[in-house]
Amino acid sequence: MQFAKDSFYMTLLTRLAALNPQRTVTLNGVTRPAVIVAENELVIPIDPLPDAFYIEWGRVEPVKRQMGDRAMMAMECTISYHTLGTVESGVDRGRTLGELDTELLSMCQPPHAEKRDYTQSPSVDLGTGVSWTTPIFGEVVGVDARYKTGLAPRLERKATLNVFFFPEVNFL
C-alpha cells in the first residue's frame, strides 16, 4: 500500500513543480513543491500552511466483483487546501482558491502513473500502476482566521478521490 501512496504523492509533487514552480513550501528548512503528506513529515506546522495541498489517506478496501488472487484495491484520499489571498485585505481569496482548484485538476491529469519503489535511489518501477478518479470538490468554507493571524479570513476546500492499485500481496 505504501508504494501506491508514495507513487501518487510523487506524481502530484512532480506535476505541481512543472505546472507552477512558484507554489512551494518550506518545511524543516527545505523548500519544495507545496504538496504535503502529514504522515510522512518529521514536523509539521500546527496550523496548515496556506496555498499548499495536504494529502490525507482514508479507508482502503478491495474493489467489488473481482476474480483471481490479486484484488485491485481502492484507497480514499482527501486533499485539503486553503488561502488567505495574495493581498492583505483578502479580496482576491476566491480567485486564489480557484487557481488552487485548477492546479489540483491539472495535477490529477492524466489519472494514472507507474507504481514505483521510492525507498531506493533511483526509484524502481514495480511493474504495475496506480490510477485515480477525478477529484470531487467539496463546498468552499470561510474560516475567520483574523484572530489568529491578523489577516483576512481564509477560504478552504477539501477534494476527495479514490486511488486504485494492486497490492504487493497475493490473496489465497
N, C-alpha and C positions, 0 to 999 in steps of 0.2 A: 504494500500500500504506500509506503514511504516513497518508493521510486515514482509512482504516479503523482503524488503531491509535489515532489521536487521537480518533475518534468513540467507540470502545469505552471508552477511558480516561475521556473527559469524561462519558460516560453513567454509569459507575460512580462517579465523583467526585461528580456531582450527586445521584445516588441516595443515596450514603452521607451527604452533607450533610443531606438531608431525613430520612433514616432515623435517624441518630444524630449530631446536631450536635456532641456532645462528643467524638467519635472524631476527633481531629485530631493533626497532627504539626507541628513547626516545623523547617523546612529553610531554610537560607540566610536566616534572620531572618524568614521568612514563615510564619504559621500558616495551615494549610489542612486540608481533609479528608484522612484517612490512607490515601490511595491514591497509590502512588509507582511511576513507571516509571523505573528507574535510568538507562536510556539517554537520558532527557530532562533529567536533573538536572546542574547545573554541578558540585556537590559533594554526595556522599552520605556518610553515616557509614560507617566501616569495618565496624562491626557493625550489622546491620539493627535498626531501631527496633522495640521491642515494640508489639503491638497495632496494627500497620499492615499494609496489604495491598500487596505488592510484585508488580508485573506484569512478566513476562519473556516475550519473544516467541521462538518457535521456528520450526520448519520451515514453509514455505509451498509449496503445490502446488495445481494445478488439481483440482477435483472431477472424478472419473472419469465417463465416459459422457455427455459433453455434445456438443452440436452448435452450430454458429454461430461467430461471430467474437469473441464476448465470453465467455470462460470464467469461471465462478464459481470463486473461489479459497478455499482453506481454510488458515487460519493457526493453528498451535498456540500456545496461551497457557498459561502456568503462573502461578498466583497463590499466593504463599507468605506465611505469617504465623506469628508465634509470640507467646507470652505468658509473663510471669513471675507472673501472677495479680495480684490487687489488694491482697493483704496480704503482709507481709514473709516469713511462713512459706511462702507459695506454696500453701497447702492448697486454694485455690479455682481453681487453674490449669485443671482440667478444665472447670469451669463457664464460665470466661472464654473458653477455647478454643471451647466450644460456642456461646457468644454470637457469636464471630467467624465460626464456621461458618454460623450462622443469618443474620448480616448479609450474608455473601457470597451465600448463596442468594437473599436478598431483593433485593440489588443487581442480580442477574442476571435478575430477572423484571420485566417481560416480556423475553424473549430477543431483542430487536431494538431498533434505533434508526436514525434518519436518519444518512446519511453526510454529514459537514459538513467544510468547509474552515476550520480554525481559525487559518490564517495571516493571516486578515483579521478585522477587528473592525468590526461584529459578524460572527460566523461566517456562512458561506453554505451553504445546502442544495445538495448536489451532485446531487440527483435520484434517488439510489439509497439503499440502506440497508446496514446490517451486521446480521447475526444471529449467534447463537452457541448452542452446545449447553449443556445443564445441566452444571455443574461435577461432575467425578468427584473425590471426596475421597480422597487417599492416607492411609496409616496415620499415626497420631499418633506422633511421635518425641520422646522425652525427652532433652534435651541438658543435661549438667551444666555450667551456666554459673556456678556458685558461685565457681570460682577466678578468673573474670574480673570478676564484678560484686559478689560478696559477698552476692548474693541467692539465693533458691531456684532450683533447676534450671528451665529453661524447657521448655515444651511447644510443638512446632511441627507444622505441617501444610502440605502442598502440594496444591493442587487444579488439575486440568487441564481445559481445554475447547478447542473449536475455534471460531474466529471465521470467518464466511463473508462474502464481499464480491465485488463486481465491480470489477476494476481499471479505472483510467482509460485503459488502453491496449487497443486492439482487436488481436486476433490475426489474421493472414492465413492 
